Amino acid sequence: MSFVIDLDAERREVQYPNGIPVRLGGEQFIFPAELPAAALDPILSDELDLVGLLADVINSADGDTGVWDVVNALFRRPSLPRKFLAAVRETYAILLGDQHEEFLQQKPSVPDYVRLTTGLAKVYGVALGKLFRSGDSSANDSQTSSPTSPGTTTDSTPEASGSAPGSPDSSDSAG
């Protein structure tokens, strides 16, 4: 029997069987190989209401959203930046579990969180924009679609900037 969706098929654990190693402040932290759904709960919470913020910006701009519309929407929610930072920290607490306190001791900066989130999103294959996109996406599944010269770009295309760099204690898979 063939399955349309096989959730038992190869998962990210095959690529990162011991988790995703991340280095910060000379310390190594291991993130789960697969993004737990619960890790998105703080960011998508009703209390944070990012979806409401986006709706307000779009509605107030009459289809022509500008920086001023975003700033006005943020000023109507003065506690949003603090709540957002708390949600980010809660998300990382979920991802890191027992390692979270040690991670916080490294005093990650805002740019650290941005780089880490961007890198993990690439490894996990998740983009928040895709979570909010409508069901009628522009993906082309027609029979006339074909990949663009897979054999010619493989050797010249650099690795993604968010890929985890190897380290002696994390890349040795022989042991």
C-alpha positions in Angstrom: 0.0 0.0 0.0 1.3 3.4 -0.8 0.6 6.4 1.4 -0.1 10.0 0.4 1.5 11.2 3.6 3.9 8.9 5.4 4.7 10.4 8.8 7.0 7.4 9.5 9.2 8.3 6.5 12.7 9.7 6.9 12.7 12.6 9.3 15.2 15.2 10.3 16.4 12.8 13.1 18.2 10.9 10.3 20.2 13.9 9.4 20.7 15.1 13.0 20.3 11.9 15.0 21.7 13.5 18.2 19.9 16.8 17.7 21.1 20.1 16.1 24.3 21.4 17.7 24.5 25.1 18.2 27.6 26.9 19.7 27.2 30.1 21.8 29.8 31.6 24.1 32.1 28.6 23.6 29.3 26.3 24.8 27.4 23.7 22.8 23.6 23.4 23.0 21.6 20.7 21.4 18.3 21.6 19.8 15.7 18.9 19.0 16.1 17.4 15.5 12.5 18.0 14.7 10.7 21.3 15.7 8.1 20.4 18.4 4.7 21.9 17.6 4.5 23.2 21.2 7.5 25.4 20.5 5.3 27.7 18.3 2.6 28.1 21.0 4.2 31.1 22.7 4.6 33.0 19.4 1.1 32.1 18.2 -0.6 32.8 21.6 -3.9 34.8 21.8 -2.2 37.0 24.4 0.6 38.0 22.0 -2.0 38.3 19.2 0.5 38.7 16.3 -2.2 37.6 13.9 -4.4 40.5 15.2 -1.5 42.9 14.7 -1.1 41.8 11.1 -4.9 42.1 10.5 -4.9 45.6 12.0 -2.0 46.7 9.8 -3.6 45.3 6.7 -7.1 46.7 7.5 -5.8 50.2 8.4 -3.7 50.4 5.3 -6.5 49.7 2.8 -4.2 47.3 1.0 -1.2 49.7 0.8 0.7 48.8 4.0 3.6 51.1 4.9 6.0 51.6 7.8 3.7 54.2 9.4 0.8 51.6 9.5 3.1 49.1 11.3 4.3 51.8 13.7 0.7 52.9 14.5 -0.3 49.3 15.1 2.6 48.8 17.5 1.8 52.0 19.4 -1.7 50.6 19.9 0.0 47.6 21.6 2.7 49.2 23.8 3.3 45.9 25.7 3.8 43.9 22.5 7.7 44.1 22.4 8.0 42.9 25.9 5.4 40.1 25.3 7.1 39.1 22.1 10.5 38.9 23.8 8.9 36.7 26.6 7.4 34.5 23.9 10.8 34.1 22.2 12.4 33.2 25.5 9.6 30.7 26.3 10.0 29.1 22.8 13.7 28.6 23.5 12.9 27.2 26.9 10.7 24.6 25.2 13.4 23.8 22.6 16.3 23.6 25.1 14.6 22.0 28.1 17.2 21.3 30.8 19.8 23.3 28.8 17.8 26.5 28.9 19.3 28.0 32.1 22.9 27.3 30.9 21.9 28.9 27.6 20.7 32.1 29.4 23.9 32.2 31.3 25.6 32.9 28.0 23.6 36.2 27.8 22.4 35.8 24.2 21.9 39.2 22.5 19.0 40.2 20.3 21.3 39.6 17.2 22.1 36.2 18.7 18.4 35.3 18.9 17.8 36.6 15.4 20.7 34.6 13.9 19.8 31.5 15.9 16.1 31.8 14.9 17.0 32.3 11.2 19.4 29.4 11.2 17.1 27.0 13.0 14.2 28.0 10.7 16.3 27.0 7.7 17.4 23.7 9.3 13.8 23.0 10.4 12.4 24.1 7.1 9.9 26.4 8.7 9.0 30.0 7.8 6.5 31.8 9.9 5.2 33.6 6.8 4.2 30.2 5.4 2.2 29.5 8.6 0.0 32.5 7.9 -0.3 32.1 4.2 -3.7 31.2 2.8 -4.4 27.7 1.5 -4.4 28.7 -2.1 -0.7 29.1 -2.5 1.0 29.6 -5.8 2.8 26.2 -5.7 2.9 24.6 -9.1 2.2 20.9 -9.0 1.5 20.5 -12.7 3.0 17.8 -14.9 4.8 20.5 -17.0 6.9 21.6 -14.0 10.5 20.4 -14.0 13.5 21.0 -11.8 16.0 23.6 -13.0 19.3 21.8 -14.0 19.9 19.9 -10.7 23.2 18.5 -12.0 24.8 21.8 -12.9 24.1 23.8 -9.7 25.0 21.2 -7.1 28.8 21.8 -7.1 28.6 25.5 -7.4 25.9 26.3 -4.9 27.3 27.1 -1.3 25.7 25.5 1.7 22.9 27.4 3.3 24.2 30.1 5.7 22.0 28.7 8.5 23.6 25.2 8.4 25.2 24.1 11.6 29.0 24.1 11.4 30.8 21.0 12.3 32.8 20.8 15.5 35.1 18.0 16.6 32.7 16.9 19.4 29.5 17.1 17.3 30.4 16.1 13.8 32.2 12.8 14.6 29.5 10.3 13.7 31.8 7.3 13.8 31.8 7.0 17.6 
